[in-house]
Amino acid sequence: MNTLTKILIFIGSLTLSFMSHSDSDLKQAPNFQLKDSNGKIHQLTDYKGQPLVLHFWATWCPYCKKLQPGLNRMYKKHINNGIPELKMLGVSFREDGGATPGEALTKRGINFLTLVDGDKVAKAYNVRGTPTTVFIDRSGKIVWTTNTSNPDDPRLDKAADFVLKRAPN
């Protein structure tokens, strides 16, 4: 089997894995209320009707640091006239004392916002480790969760495109 055939089979199976779920199979994303590094409160309902990616991470996690440039590229790819069409939030959890997640992302050149003290939210989303990335559609349903640390994983862009195109029900 040649490389092109393998790629087409991979893309087709990935598309089917997203599309094979009926709306009744998808779990509603749990609401949350967390602060960002500046103390501003954010909650899931603030993003109602918008595709959202939650990136659960920690400043000490080398795999998160590896993944974040890829997530940042995906985030920036979907900015139209200065407005992000794909919302993305980091959710920092299991941090060491004195960690400054917002500052860490800024130093890494990452443009999306991070929320802090997300341990309870991580538990509500059944996050077991870092990194965990959750794709939520416009209806607030979780369509895909991944633990990849590969910044070039093609499934990330595929999932982003899926939640962007998926109409709310």
Steps between C-alpha positions, in 0.01 A plus 500: 500500500647836404529797733216697340261207543600464866442872556158489334396197705619674818309820421188304406506298821556813704204672334284196564605489865376858547188456292403157638381649828138598513413804708355269766842327529680825573542618857411855596808687618479575874468867586790657688599827656871585515715809518772600260836633622350851529212383720230524231240223531426282198235231473390259231177692446709801386582294190148377423446451127873514428741216428743466791820313572605441861867415545568350845865549588758585767808721491724207602375270219756453218236340274275805539789726407557286190130510396425868564665645187276274287189606691607863467540461122153346483357784711665771288392328176137557596519872580296710260535881511654478846219283639566134583238279334630202695515588868783342694566497872782344690397353834796477735476236772718294736739792522795531736483781754603833356431400139393781267318331211401818315855628512634161388282502188596858418872413527439205266339730243157341542209732422199325647379571851551265791284454804652405834424265790313265269525183710123471558426571135753236390323251725159596356638437148655166609849626420756251627822663387676769304461598228133434436321696229120509474307617192152637571249578225262797476233306691735454795558130432837332527584355158859389560754471779866425437822460695728557205812704555586510130466863386470381139233234561262543203206393717522833687425703186237248395324535837523880484347502152228264618389715796517815286272353234263314732172688532341534843200277561 
